[in-house]
Amino acid sequence: EVMLLRGALTMSTRDRLVSLLLDLAVPWFGKLVVKKPPSQEQMATLCHASRESINRVFSKLLAEGSITRGGIGPQRRLIVLSPALERPRDSK
């Protein structure tokens, strides 16, 4: 399924990625998580960005604590979103 982000053409790559992660997130044990996140290549396609730029933004989000990776076993790709992570104003 193709997801279109409202205002995507005027949003930064960071804002598009944050919007995508928030759209994919579900509540889980009191946290917002993306249980099976798409690959960086898939995120790039969905965000209309290069995989390299998604990689840079993803690394910055990890470094600033806006997202963390977690999980054990089959849940290894779990991404936990910080409660402080907010949806950009130009998106849904």
DRENTI-727186 format. One record per residue: residue in three letters; x, y, z of N, C-alpha, C in turn. Coordinates in Angstrom, 3 decimals. Each point is the difference from the previous one (the first is absolute). Last residue first. Example, Ala and Ser with C-alpha at 12.3 -4.5 7.8 and 13.67 -1.06 7.14 Angstrom:
! residues 2
<voro r="SER" n_c1="12.850" n_c2="-2.250" n_c3="7.080" ca_c1="0.820" ca_c2="1.190" ca_c3="0.060" c_c1="-0.770" c_c2="1.090" c_c3="0.730"/>
<voro r="ALA" n_c1="0.290" n_c2="-5.720" n_c3="-0.070" ca_c1="-0.890" ca_c2="1.190" ca_c3="0.000" c_c1="0.900" c_c2="1.200" c_c3="0.000"/>
END
This chain:
! residues 92
<voro r="LYS" n_c1="-0.604" n_c2="14.958" n_c3="8.588" ca_c1="-1.364" ca_c2="-0.391" ca_c3="0.371" c_c1="-0.459" c_c2="0.602" c_c3="1.295"/>
<voro r="SER" n_c1="4.137" n_c2="2.612" n_c3="-1.737" ca_c1="-0.452" ca_c2="-1.340" ca_c3="-0.330" c_c1="-1.401" c_c2="-0.238" c_c3="0.535"/>
<voro r="ASP" n_c1="2.883" n_c2="4.001" n_c3="0.606" ca_c1="-0.513" ca_c2="-0.083" ca_c3="-1.348" c_c1="-0.526" c_c2="-1.368" c_c3="-0.390"/>
<voro r="ARG" n_c1="2.066" n_c2="1.069" n_c3="4.386" ca_c1="-1.248" ca_c2="0.753" ca_c3="-0.219" c_c1="-0.594" c_c2="-0.143" c_c3="-1.370"/>
<voro r="PRO" n_c1="2.975" n_c2="-3.886" n_c3="2.551" ca_c1="0.227" ca_c2="1.318" ca_c3="-0.635" c_c1="-1.333" c_c2="0.667" c_c3="-0.349"/>
<voro r="ARG" n_c1="0.445" n_c2="-3.491" n_c3="4.080" ca_c1="-0.312" ca_c2="0.023" ca_c3="-1.428" c_c1="0.261" c_c2="1.400" c_c3="-0.556"/>
<voro r="GLU" n_c1="2.723" n_c2="-1.877" n_c3="4.334" ca_c1="-1.284" ca_c2="0.583" ca_c3="-0.424" c_c1="-0.146" c_c2="-0.038" c_c3="-1.501"/>
<voro r="LEU" n_c1="2.853" n_c2="-2.244" n_c3="4.513" ca_c1="0.001" ca_c2="0.106" ca_c3="-1.461" c_c1="-1.378" c_c2="0.466" c_c3="-0.458"/>
<voro r="ALA" n_c1="1.144" n_c2="-1.053" n_c3="4.588" ca_c1="0.217" ca_c2="1.385" ca_c3="-0.396" c_c1="-0.022" c_c2="0.198" c_c3="-1.515"/>
<voro r="PRO" n_c1="-0.298" n_c2="-4.314" n_c3="2.199" ca_c1="-1.251" ca_c2="0.749" ca_c3="0.179" c_c1="0.132" c_c2="1.457" c_c3="-0.436"/>
<voro r="SER" n_c1="3.008" n_c2="-3.837" n_c3="-2.297" ca_c1="-0.012" ca_c2="0.820" ca_c3="1.207" c_c1="-1.347" c_c2="0.708" c_c3="0.122"/>
<voro r="LEU" n_c1="0.667" n_c2="-4.751" n_c3="-2.571" ca_c1="-0.001" ca_c2="1.443" ca_c3="-0.207" c_c1="-0.075" c_c2="0.725" c_c3="1.338"/>
<voro r="VAL" n_c1="1.871" n_c2="-5.004" n_c3="-1.870" ca_c1="-0.792" ca_c2="0.666" ca_c3="1.026" c_c1="0.128" c_c2="1.502" c_c3="-0.201"/>
<voro r="ILE" n_c1="0.615" n_c2="-4.756" n_c3="-3.074" ca_c1="0.436" ca_c2="1.387" ca_c3="0.181" c_c1="-0.940" c_c2="0.647" c_c3="1.008"/>
<voro r="LEU" n_c1="1.592" n_c2="-5.363" n_c3="-1.665" ca_c1="-0.918" ca_c2="0.908" ca_c3="0.672" c_c1="0.612" c_c2="1.393" c_c3="0.131"/>
<voro r="ARG" n_c1="1.773" n_c2="-4.325" n_c3="-1.794" ca_c1="-0.097" ca_c2="1.204" ca_c3="-0.818" c_c1="-0.958" c_c2="1.025" c_c3="0.594"/>
<voro r="ARG" n_c1="0.847" n_c2="-4.394" n_c3="1.970" ca_c1="1.251" ca_c2="0.771" ca_c3="-0.035" c_c1="-0.119" c_c2="1.305" c_c3="-0.772"/>
<voro r="GLN" n_c1="-3.128" n_c2="-3.898" n_c3="1.302" ca_c1="-0.345" ca_c2="1.421" ca_c3="0.139" c_c1="1.224" c_c2="0.902" c_c3="-0.122"/>
<voro r="PRO" n_c1="0.136" n_c2="-4.877" n_c3="-0.042" ca_c1="-0.722" ca_c2="0.456" ca_c3="-1.190" c_c1="-0.368" c_c2="1.485" c_c3="0.048"/>
<voro r="GLY" n_c1="3.535" n_c2="-0.966" n_c3="3.475" ca_c1="-0.487" ca_c2="-1.065" ca_c3="-0.884" c_c1="-0.729" c_c2="0.566" c_c3="-1.199"/>
<voro r="ILE" n_c1="0.176" n_c2="3.552" n_c3="3.519" ca_c1="0.804" ca_c2="-1.210" ca_c3="0.095" c_c1="-0.606" c_c2="-1.034" c_c3="-0.939"/>
<voro r="GLY" n_c1="-0.072" n_c2="5.850" n_c3="0.877" ca_c1="-0.591" ca_c2="-1.294" ca_c3="-0.289" c_c1="0.999" c_c2="-1.128" c_c3="0.074"/>
<voro r="GLY" n_c1="0.513" n_c2="5.513" n_c3="-1.409" ca_c1="-0.106" ca_c2="-0.926" ca_c3="1.115" c_c1="-0.553" c_c2="-1.326" c_c3="-0.454"/>
<voro r="ARG" n_c1="1.813" n_c2="5.518" n_c3="-1.272" ca_c1="-0.262" ca_c2="-1.351" ca_c3="-0.496" c_c1="-0.058" c_c2="-0.919" c_c3="1.207"/>
<voro r="THR" n_c1="-1.265" n_c2="5.439" n_c3="-0.331" ca_c1="0.962" ca_c2="-0.996" ca_c3="0.440" c_c1="-0.362" c_c2="-1.325" c_c3="-0.650"/>
<voro r="ILE" n_c1="-0.935" n_c2="5.803" n_c3="-0.508" ca_c1="-0.386" ca_c2="-1.389" ca_c3="-0.219" c_c1="1.090" c_c2="-0.883" c_c3="0.583"/>
<voro r="SER" n_c1="0.360" n_c2="4.492" n_c3="0.803" ca_c1="-1.389" ca_c2="0.078" ca_c3="-0.455" c_c1="-0.568" c_c2="-1.381" c_c3="-0.323"/>
<voro r="GLY" n_c1="4.619" n_c2="1.417" n_c3="1.478" ca_c1="-0.911" ca_c2="-0.710" ca_c3="0.894" c_c1="-1.465" c_c2="0.078" c_c3="-0.399"/>
<voro r="GLU" n_c1="4.257" n_c2="1.626" n_c3="-2.161" ca_c1="-0.669" ca_c2="0.975" ca_c3="0.873" c_c1="-1.004" c_c2="-0.658" c_c3="0.940"/>
<voro r="ALA" n_c1="2.434" n_c2="-2.650" n_c3="-3.164" ca_c1="0.974" ca_c2="0.720" ca_c3="0.819" c_c1="-0.665" c_c2="0.972" c_c3="0.966"/>
<voro r="LEU" n_c1="-2.679" n_c2="-2.345" n_c3="-3.222" ca_c1="0.536" ca_c2="-0.918" ca_c3="1.011" c_c1="0.926" c_c2="0.741" c_c3="0.964"/>
<voro r="LEU" n_c1="-1.586" n_c2="2.407" n_c3="-3.658" ca_c1="-1.110" ca_c2="-0.265" ca_c3="0.916" c_c1="0.433" c_c2="-0.954" c_c3="1.116"/>
<voro r="LYS" n_c1="3.078" n_c2="0.832" n_c3="-3.456" ca_c1="-0.159" ca_c2="1.187" ca_c3="0.850" c_c1="-1.123" c_c2="-0.202" c_c3="1.014"/>
<voro r="SER" n_c1="0.655" n_c2="-3.360" n_c3="-3.233" ca_c1="1.132" ca_c2="0.030" ca_c3="0.940" c_c1="-0.097" c_c2="1.187" c_c3="0.944"/>
<voro r="PHE" n_c1="-3.136" n_c2="-0.264" n_c3="-3.478" ca_c1="-0.257" ca_c2="-1.071" ca_c3="0.957" c_c1="1.103" c_c2="-0.020" c_c3="1.065"/>
<voro r="VAL" n_c1="0.563" n_c2="2.894" n_c3="-3.638" ca_c1="-1.030" ca_c2="0.504" ca_c3="0.909" c_c1="-0.291" c_c2="-1.029" c_c3="1.092"/>
<voro r="ARG" n_c1="3.061" n_c2="-1.277" n_c3="-3.378" ca_c1="0.537" ca_c2="1.128" ca_c3="0.784" c_c1="-1.020" c_c2="0.484" c_c3="1.030"/>
<voro r="ASN" n_c1="-1.414" n_c2="-3.340" n_c3="-3.043" ca_c1="1.002" ca_c2="-0.537" ca_c3="0.916" c_c1="0.553" c_c2="1.104" c_c3="0.895"/>
<voro r="ILE" n_c1="-2.831" n_c2="1.235" n_c3="-3.482" ca_c1="-0.774" ca_c2="-0.646" ca_c3="1.070" c_c1="0.955" c_c2="-0.558" c_c3="1.046"/>
<voro r="SER" n_c1="1.922" n_c2="1.756" n_c3="-3.841" ca_c1="-0.523" ca_c2="1.087" ca_c3="0.838" c_c1="-0.853" c_c2="-0.559" c_c3="1.134"/>
<voro r="GLU" n_c1="1.724" n_c2="-3.094" n_c3="-3.118" ca_c1="1.094" ca_c2="0.634" ca_c3="0.738" c_c1="-0.515" c_c2="1.114" c_c3="0.908"/>
<voro r="ARG" n_c1="-2.891" n_c2="-2.152" n_c3="-3.014" ca_c1="0.271" ca_c2="-0.859" ca_c3="1.140" c_c1="1.096" c_c2="0.617" c_c3="0.870"/>
<voro r="SER" n_c1="-3.051" n_c2="3.343" n_c3="-2.809" ca_c1="0.995" ca_c2="-1.029" ca_c3="-0.274" c_c1="0.205" c_c2="-0.849" c_c3="1.262"/>
<voro r="ALA" n_c1="-4.819" n_c2="2.270" n_c3="-0.970" ca_c1="1.365" ca_c2="0.429" ca_c3="0.332" c_c1="0.967" c_c2="-1.116" c_c3="-0.385"/>
<voro r="HIS" n_c1="-5.090" n_c2="0.236" n_c3="0.524" ca_c1="0.468" ca_c2="0.718" ca_c3="-1.194" c_c1="1.382" c_c2="0.597" c_c3="0.251"/>
<voro r="CYS" n_c1="-2.657" n_c2="-2.959" n_c3="2.936" ca_c1="0.257" ca_c2="1.403" ca_c3="0.363" c_c1="0.475" c_c2="0.841" c_c3="-1.175"/>
<voro r="LEU" n_c1="-0.900" n_c2="-4.705" n_c3="-0.401" ca_c1="-1.215" ca_c2="0.565" ca_c3="0.588" c_c1="0.154" c_c2="1.481" c_c3="0.332"/>
<voro r="THR" n_c1="3.775" n_c2="-2.386" n_c3="-1.613" ca_c1="-1.034" ca_c2="0.050" ca_c3="-1.035" c_c1="-1.261" c_c2="0.677" c_c3="0.534"/>
<voro r="ALA" n_c1="3.433" n_c2="-0.785" n_c3="3.064" ca_c1="0.407" ca_c2="1.020" ca_c3="-0.970" c_c1="-1.052" c_c2="0.151" c_c3="-1.092"/>
<voro r="MET" n_c1="-0.513" n_c2="-3.456" n_c3="3.126" ca_c1="-0.308" ca_c2="1.304" ca_c3="0.605" c_c1="0.355" c_c2="1.124" c_c3="-0.965"/>
<voro r="GLN" n_c1="1.187" n_c2="-4.334" n_c3="-1.292" ca_c1="-1.455" ca_c2="0.178" ca_c3="-0.068" c_c1="-0.412" c_c2="1.342" c_c3="0.596"/>
<voro r="GLU" n_c1="4.502" n_c2="-1.151" n_c3="0.362" ca_c1="-0.328" ca_c2="0.194" ca_c3="-1.416" c_c1="-1.500" c_c2="0.224" c_c3="-0.175"/>
<voro r="GLN" n_c1="1.629" n_c2="-1.145" n_c3="4.236" ca_c1="0.326" ca_c2="1.389" ca_c3="-0.320" c_c1="-0.302" c_c2="0.304" c_c3="-1.461"/>
<voro r="SER" n_c1="-2.980" n_c2="-3.774" n_c3="2.143" ca_c1="1.440" ca_c2="0.199" ca_c3="-0.183" c_c1="0.264" c_c2="1.477" c_c3="-0.291"/>
<voro r="PRO" n_c1="-4.343" n_c2="-1.049" n_c3="2.881" ca_c1="0.504" ca_c2="-0.276" ca_c3="-1.347" c_c1="1.512" c_c2="0.192" c_c3="-0.037"/>
<voro r="PRO" n_c1="-2.384" n_c2="-1.466" n_c3="4.628" ca_c1="0.245" ca_c2="1.167" ca_c3="-0.859" c_c1="0.458" c_c2="-0.418" c_c3="-1.394"/>
<voro r="LYS" n_c1="-2.626" n_c2="-2.180" n_c3="4.113" ca_c1="0.688" ca_c2="-0.531" ca_c3="-1.181" c_c1="0.241" c_c2="1.139" c_c3="-0.977"/>
<voro r="LYS" n_c1="-1.693" n_c2="1.123" n_c3="4.264" ca_c1="0.432" ca_c2="-1.373" ca_c3="0.257" c_c1="0.770" c_c2="-0.609" c_c3="-1.164"/>
<voro r="VAL" n_c1="-0.698" n_c2="4.902" n_c3="2.110" ca_c1="-0.164" ca_c2="-0.512" ca_c3="-1.358" c_c1="0.554" c_c2="-1.419" c_c3="0.086"/>
<voro r="VAL" n_c1="-2.064" n_c2="3.245" n_c3="4.182" ca_c1="1.028" ca_c2="-0.802" ca_c3="-0.657" c_c1="-0.381" c_c2="-0.306" c_c3="-1.445"/>
<voro r="LEU" n_c1="-1.121" n_c2="2.934" n_c3="4.953" ca_c1="-0.310" ca_c2="-0.027" ca_c3="-1.430" c_c1="1.130" c_c2="-0.749" c_c3="-0.696"/>
<voro r="LYS" n_c1="-1.672" n_c2="-0.868" n_c3="5.251" ca_c1="0.911" ca_c2="0.738" ca_c3="-0.877" c_c1="-0.531" c_c2="-0.031" c_c3="-1.427"/>
<voro r="GLY" n_c1="-1.990" n_c2="-2.361" n_c3="3.812" ca_c1="0.162" ca_c2="1.384" ca_c3="0.416" c_c1="0.956" c_c2="0.831" c_c3="-0.831"/>
<voro r="PHE" n_c1="-1.048" n_c2="-4.645" n_c3="-1.060" ca_c1="0.481" ca_c2="0.067" ca_c3="1.376" c_c1="0.331" c_c2="1.425" c_c3="0.423"/>
<voro r="TRP" n_c1="-1.249" n_c2="0.236" n_c3="-4.619" ca_c1="0.441" ca_c2="-1.320" ca_c3="0.437" c_c1="0.631" c_c2="0.136" c_c3="1.365"/>
<voro r="PRO" n_c1="-2.727" n_c2="2.841" n_c3="-4.472" ca_c1="0.266" ca_c2="-0.076" ca_c3="1.440" c_c1="0.374" c_c2="-1.437" c_c3="0.383"/>
<voro r="VAL" n_c1="1.190" n_c2="1.792" n_c3="-4.904" ca_c1="-1.163" ca_c2="-0.481" ca_c3="0.743" c_c1="0.340" c_c2="0.010" c_c3="1.487"/>
<voro r="ALA" n_c1="1.948" n_c2="2.189" n_c3="-5.172" ca_c1="0.108" ca_c2="-0.347" ca_c3="1.419" c_c1="-1.333" c_c2="-0.445" c_c3="0.595"/>
<voro r="LEU" n_c1="0.935" n_c2="1.777" n_c3="-4.543" ca_c1="0.176" ca_c2="-1.441" ca_c3="0.145" c_c1="-0.034" c_c2="-0.466" c_c3="1.457"/>
<voro r="ASP" n_c1="-0.296" n_c2="4.655" n_c3="-1.208" ca_c1="-1.120" ca_c2="-0.678" ca_c3="-0.663" c_c1="0.061" c_c2="-1.512" c_c3="0.214"/>
<voro r="LEU" n_c1="3.585" n_c2="2.644" n_c3="1.547" ca_c1="-1.183" ca_c2="0.206" ca_c3="0.839" c_c1="-1.231" c_c2="-0.667" c_c3="-0.614"/>
<voro r="LEU" n_c1="3.975" n_c2="-0.069" n_c3="-2.500" ca_c1="0.141" ca_c2="-0.827" ca_c3="1.194" c_c1="-1.200" c_c2="0.144" c_c3="0.927"/>
<voro r="LEU" n_c1="0.129" n_c2="2.777" n_c3="-3.831" ca_c1="-0.153" ca_c2="-1.408" ca_c3="-0.367" c_c1="0.076" c_c2="-0.890" c_c3="1.233"/>
<voro r="SER" n_c1="0.877" n_c2="4.564" n_c3="0.568" ca_c1="-1.421" ca_c2="-0.223" ca_c3="-0.291" c_c1="-0.263" c_c2="-1.465" c_c3="-0.340"/>
<voro r="VAL" n_c1="4.473" n_c2="1.305" n_c3="0.567" ca_c1="-0.706" ca_c2="0.028" ca_c3="1.285" c_c1="-1.487" c_c2="-0.272" c_c3="-0.214"/>
<voro r="LEU" n_c1="2.606" n_c2="0.492" n_c3="-3.850" ca_c1="0.309" ca_c2="-1.254" ca_c3="0.683" c_c1="-0.723" c_c2="-0.073" c_c3="1.347"/>
<voro r="ARG" n_c1="-0.388" n_c2="3.991" n_c3="-2.484" ca_c1="-0.684" ca_c2="-1.093" ca_c3="-0.702" c_c1="0.246" c_c2="-1.334" c_c3="0.690"/>
<voro r="ASP" n_c1="2.249" n_c2="3.787" n_c3="1.655" ca_c1="-1.432" ca_c2="0.083" ca_c3="0.285" c_c1="-0.772" c_c2="-1.120" c_c3="-0.694"/>
<voro r="ARG" n_c1="4.626" n_c2="0.354" n_c3="-0.909" ca_c1="-0.225" ca_c2="-0.356" ca_c3="1.403" c_c1="-1.487" c_c2="-0.006" c_c3="0.319"/>
<voro r="THR" n_c1="1.331" n_c2="1.548" n_c3="-4.201" ca_c1="0.105" ca_c2="-1.462" ca_c3="0.078" c_c1="-0.252" c_c2="-0.463" c_c3="1.424"/>
<voro r="SER" n_c1="-2.339" n_c2="4.558" n_c3="-1.175" ca_c1="1.377" ca_c2="-0.495" ca_c3="-0.028" c_c1="-0.020" c_c2="-1.530" c_c3="0.040"/>
<voro r="MET" n_c1="-4.141" n_c2="2.834" n_c3="-2.146" ca_c1="0.555" ca_c2="-0.482" ca_c3="1.262" c_c1="1.449" c_c2="-0.448" c_c3="-0.183"/>
<voro r="THR" n_c1="-3.145" n_c2="1.482" n_c3="-3.462" ca_c1="0.527" ca_c2="1.145" ca_c3="0.742" c_c1="0.648" c_c2="-0.407" c_c3="1.319"/>
<voro r="LEU" n_c1="-2.058" n_c2="-3.165" n_c3="-2.994" ca_c1="0.912" ca_c2="0.768" ca_c3="-0.839" c_c1="0.628" c_c2="1.173" c_c3="0.739"/>
<voro r="ALA" n_c1="-3.385" n_c2="-2.863" n_c3="2.003" ca_c1="1.323" ca_c2="-0.626" ca_c3="-0.115" c_c1="0.988" c_c2="0.835" c_c3="-0.801"/>
<voro r="GLY" n_c1="-4.883" n_c2="0.484" n_c3="1.543" ca_c1="1.017" ca_c2="1.033" ca_c3="0.131" c_c1="1.408" c_c2="-0.512" c_c3="-0.208"/>
<voro r="ARG" n_c1="-3.196" n_c2="-3.746" n_c3="1.133" ca_c1="-0.516" ca_c2="1.322" ca_c3="-0.336" c_c1="1.084" c_c2="1.038" c_c3="0.250"/>
<voro r="LEU" n_c1="0.906" n_c2="-5.141" n_c3="-1.240" ca_c1="0.020" ca_c2="0.914" ca_c3="1.128" c_c1="-0.486" c_c2="1.364" c_c3="-0.454"/>
<voro r="LEU" n_c1="-0.821" n_c2="-5.286" n_c3="-1.712" ca_c1="0.330" ca_c2="1.358" ca_c3="-0.413" c_c1="-0.079" c_c2="0.899" c_c3="1.223"/>
<voro r="MET" n_c1="0.694" n_c2="-5.556" n_c3="-1.207" ca_c1="-0.454" ca_c2="1.013" ca_c3="0.949" c_c1="0.421" c_c2="1.360" c_c3="-0.526"/>
<voro r="VAL" n_c1="-0.974" n_c2="-5.190" n_c3="-2.149" ca_c1="0.762" ca_c2="1.244" ca_c3="-0.079" c_c1="-0.608" c_c2="1.009" c_c3="0.964"/>
<voro r="GLU" n_c1="0.121" n_c2="-5.616" n_c3="-0.031" ca_c1="-0.843" ca_c2="1.181" ca_c3="0.000" c_c1="0.887" c_c2="1.243" c_c3="0.000"/>
END
